[in-house]
Amino acid sequence: MRLILPSPAKINLSLWVKGKRPDGYHELVTVMHTVNLFDVLSFLPSDRLVLSVRGNNSLPLDRSNLIIKACRLFKEKTGINPKVSIKLTKRIPVGAGLGGGSSNAAATLKGLNTIYGNPLSEEELHELAAKLGSDVPFFLKGGLAIAYGRGEKLKFFSPANFEILLVFPGFPCSTAEVYQNLPSIKREVAVEDAERLIISPLINENFSELIDNMENDLEKSESPCVKEVLRVKEKLKEIGLKPLMSGSGSCVFAIIKGEKPDTTPLKKEGWWFKFLSAV
């Protein structure tokens, strides 16, 4: 049986940090939406587990790869040894705040569950996904959601309709480094606040209000990478946009209202960019 699954990127329409937890993670509230930038995972029968990657030679193929970790967790939970050849076609930039690795892990769990006759319930898949990373449970479904806790608790909404300009400046950001260099932040933000500030104007297509309300506390990090990201933001402001860093960076995006902006300054910088839609 051959199975091909898309693995979408996400953006964070806002991210608020509520403080650091005793377990070392940060408590947060964030609003995420998938966009139409996809990696692709192909699953083929094999006599053993094999992973290959096309489109990025820097990704590890050993146990540190989230796809391999997902396969190992699936085996531990079900007792099924996945004998599949997984080919990852990588299009989502790595270390960009787009959740590419988390999305790949979620697609792997869904793919293995489909191939082996759905031995895991949705709840069990969510449990495994949360062990792999804070963003992984979101990618089991995708669309639009508020994530809270360390990001594994989710409240989903109907997907919205909007377009963005996404810019990848060519360098990755380390999520761990961004959080390690974050000053002490204790925001009093609840899920209901995220609904009022982001979800409501988004669903009602009140994009001016939405853009005014969007913020990302990780932009306050003293990480050298984030300082470079802020320079990218300034360039987007120069072409009339109100940009935001996605997740822990390094990608920056802006919601597009009406005419597409002149991207000549971005081309001069040599940055990768795409106009994308919410999915």
C-alpha positions in Angstrom: 0.0 0.0 0.0 1.3 3.4 -1.0 0.2 6.4 1.0 1.0 10.1 0.3 0.2 12.8 2.9 0.7 16.5 2.8 2.4 18.1 5.8 1.4 21.8 6.1 3.3 24.7 7.7 1.6 27.0 10.3 1.9 30.5 11.4 1.2 32.0 14.8 -1.3 34.8 14.5 -0.4 35.7 18.1 1.7 34.2 20.9 1.5 35.4 24.5 3.8 34.0 27.3 2.2 33.6 30.7 5.4 32.6 32.5 7.8 29.7 33.1 6.4 26.4 34.5 8.1 24.2 37.2 8.8 21.6 34.5 10.9 24.2 32.5 8.4 24.7 29.7 6.7 28.1 29.3 3.0 28.5 29.8 1.5 30.2 26.7 -1.6 31.1 24.7 -1.2 31.1 21.0 -3.4 31.2 17.9 -2.2 29.1 15.0 -3.4 28.5 11.4 -2.1 26.2 8.8 -1.1 27.7 5.4 -0.7 26.2 1.9 3.0 25.5 2.1 3.5 21.8 2.3 6.1 19.1 2.9 5.1 15.7 1.5 5.5 12.3 3.1 5.3 9.2 1.0 4.9 5.8 2.7 5.8 2.6 0.8 6.0 -1.1 2.0 9.5 -2.2 3.0 11.3 -4.9 4.9 12.4 -2.4 7.5 12.0 1.3 8.5 13.8 3.6 6.1 13.8 7.4 6.0 15.0 9.5 3.1 14.8 13.2 2.5 14.7 15.2 -0.7 15.1 19.0 -0.6 17.2 19.5 2.5 20.5 17.7 3.0 21.1 19.0 6.5 18.3 17.0 8.2 19.4 14.1 10.4 18.1 10.7 9.5 18.8 9.1 12.9 16.8 8.8 16.1 16.9 12.6 16.6 14.6 13.1 13.6 11.0 13.6 14.7 9.7 11.2 12.0 11.9 8.4 13.5 10.8 9.4 17.0 7.1 9.1 15.9 7.8 5.7 14.4 9.4 4.5 17.7 6.5 5.9 19.8 4.0 4.2 17.5 5.8 0.9 18.0 6.0 1.3 21.8 2.2 2.0 22.0 0.9 -0.5 19.5 3.5 -3.3 19.4 3.6 -2.9 15.6 7.1 -2.6 14.1 6.6 -0.1 11.2 8.2 -1.7 8.1 7.8 1.2 5.7 10.0 3.4 3.5 9.2 7.0 4.3 10.3 9.6 1.8 10.1 13.2 2.9 10.0 16.0 0.3 11.0 19.1 2.2 9.7 22.4 1.1 9.1 24.1 4.5 12.2 26.0 5.7 13.8 24.5 8.8 14.2 26.5 12.0 11.7 29.1 10.7 8.9 29.0 13.3 6.6 27.3 10.8 6.4 23.9 12.7 7.7 21.8 9.8 9.2 19.1 12.0 6.1 18.9 14.2 3.9 18.7 11.1 6.1 15.9 9.7 5.8 14.0 13.0 2.0 14.4 13.1 1.7 13.2 9.4 3.9 10.2 10.3 1.6 9.2 13.2 -1.5 9.6 11.0 0.2 7.7 8.1 1.2 4.7 10.3 -2.2 4.6 11.9 -3.9 4.5 8.5 -1.5 1.8 7.1 -1.9 -0.5 10.0 -5.7 -0.3 10.3 -6.2 2.5 12.8 -5.1 0.7 16.0 -4.9 4.1 17.8 -7.9 6.3 18.7 -7.8 10.1 18.2 -7.2 10.5 21.9 -4.2 8.1 21.8 -2.8 9.8 18.7 -3.0 13.1 20.6 -1.3 11.6 23.6 1.6 10.4 21.4 1.8 13.7 19.6 2.1 15.6 22.8 5.1 13.5 23.8 6.8 14.5 20.5 6.4 18.2 20.9 4.1 21.1 21.9 3.0 21.8 18.3 2.5 18.2 17.1 -1.0 17.7 18.4 -2.2 20.8 16.5 -1.0 19.3 13.2 -3.1 16.1 13.6 -6.0 18.3 12.5 -4.6 21.6 11.4 -6.8 24.6 10.4 -7.4 27.3 13.1 -6.9 26.7 16.8 -6.0 28.3 20.1 -3.2 26.4 21.8 -2.6 26.8 25.5 -0.8 25.1 28.4 2.6 24.5 26.8 0.8 24.4 23.5 -0.7 20.8 23.6 -4.2 21.9 24.8 -6.3 22.9 21.8 -9.5 24.7 21.0 -10.4 24.4 17.3 -12.4 26.8 15.1 -13.6 26.7 11.5 -10.6 27.6 9.2 -10.5 31.2 8.1 -9.9 32.8 4.7 -7.0 35.2 4.4 -3.7 35.6 2.5 -0.2 36.4 3.8 3.2 37.3 2.6 5.7 34.9 4.2 9.4 35.8 4.3 12.3 33.5 5.3 15.5 35.4 5.6 17.8 32.5 5.0 18.9 31.7 8.5 17.3 29.4 11.2 16.4 30.2 14.8 16.8 27.7 17.6 13.6 27.5 19.6 15.5 26.6 22.7 17.8 29.6 22.3 14.9 32.0 21.8 13.2 30.8 25.0 16.5 30.7 27.0 17.1 34.4 26.1 13.5 35.5 26.9 13.2 37.9 29.8 10.8 37.1 32.6 7.3 37.6 31.1 4.0 36.9 33.0 1.1 37.9 30.8 -2.5 37.7 32.1 -4.0 36.2 28.9 -6.7 33.6 28.8 -8.2 31.6 25.9 -11.2 33.9 26.0 -8.9 36.9 25.3 -7.4 35.1 22.3 -10.9 34.5 21.0 -11.8 38.2 21.4 -8.6 39.7 20.1 -7.8 37.3 17.3 -10.5 34.7 16.5 -13.4 37.1 16.4 -11.9 39.7 14.0 -10.4 36.9 11.9 -13.7 35.1 11.4 -15.5 38.4 10.7 -12.7 39.4 8.3 -12.1 42.6 10.2 -8.4 42.4 9.2 -7.5 46.0 10.4 -8.6 45.1 13.9 -6.9 41.7 13.7 -3.6 43.1 12.6 -3.6 45.8 15.4 -4.2 43.0 17.9 -1.6 40.6 16.7 1.6 40.2 18.9 4.3 37.7 19.6 6.1 37.9 23.0 9.0 35.9 21.7 10.1 39.0 19.8 11.2 40.2 23.2 13.9 37.5 23.3 17.5 38.7 23.5 18.6 35.9 21.2 20.9 37.2 18.4 18.7 35.4 15.9 15.6 37.4 17.0 17.5 40.6 16.7 18.1 39.8 13.1 14.5 38.9 12.6 13.5 42.3 13.9 15.6 43.8 11.1 13.5 41.8 8.6 10.4 43.2 10.2 11.6 46.7 9.6 12.1 46.0 5.9 8.5 44.8 5.6 7.3 47.9 7.4 9.0 49.9 4.7 6.8 48.4 2.1 3.7 49.3 4.0 3.0 46.0 5.9 2.5 45.2 9.6 4.6 42.1 10.1 4.9 39.6 12.9 7.5 36.9 13.7 5.9 33.4 13.4 6.6 31.2 16.5 10.2 31.4 17.6 11.3 32.6 14.1 13.0 33.1 11.8 10.1 33.6 9.4 8.1 36.8 9.4 4.7 37.2 7.8 2.2 39.9 7.1 -1.5 39.6 6.4 -2.3 41.0 2.9 -5.3 43.3 2.5 -6.2 44.1 -1.1 -3.3 44.7 -3.5 -0.1 42.7 -3.1 2.9 44.9 -2.1 6.0 45.6 -4.2 8.5 42.9 -3.2 11.5 44.4 -5.0 13.2 45.3 -1.6 12.9 41.7 -0.5 14.4 40.4 -3.8 17.3 42.8 -3.3 17.9 41.3 0.2 18.0 37.8 -1.4 15.3 36.6 1.0 12.9 33.7 0.2 9.3 34.8 0.2 5.9 33.5 -0.9 2.3 34.7 -1.0 0.2 32.0 0.7 -3.3 31.3 1.8 -4.8 29.9 5.0 -5.9 26.3 4.7 
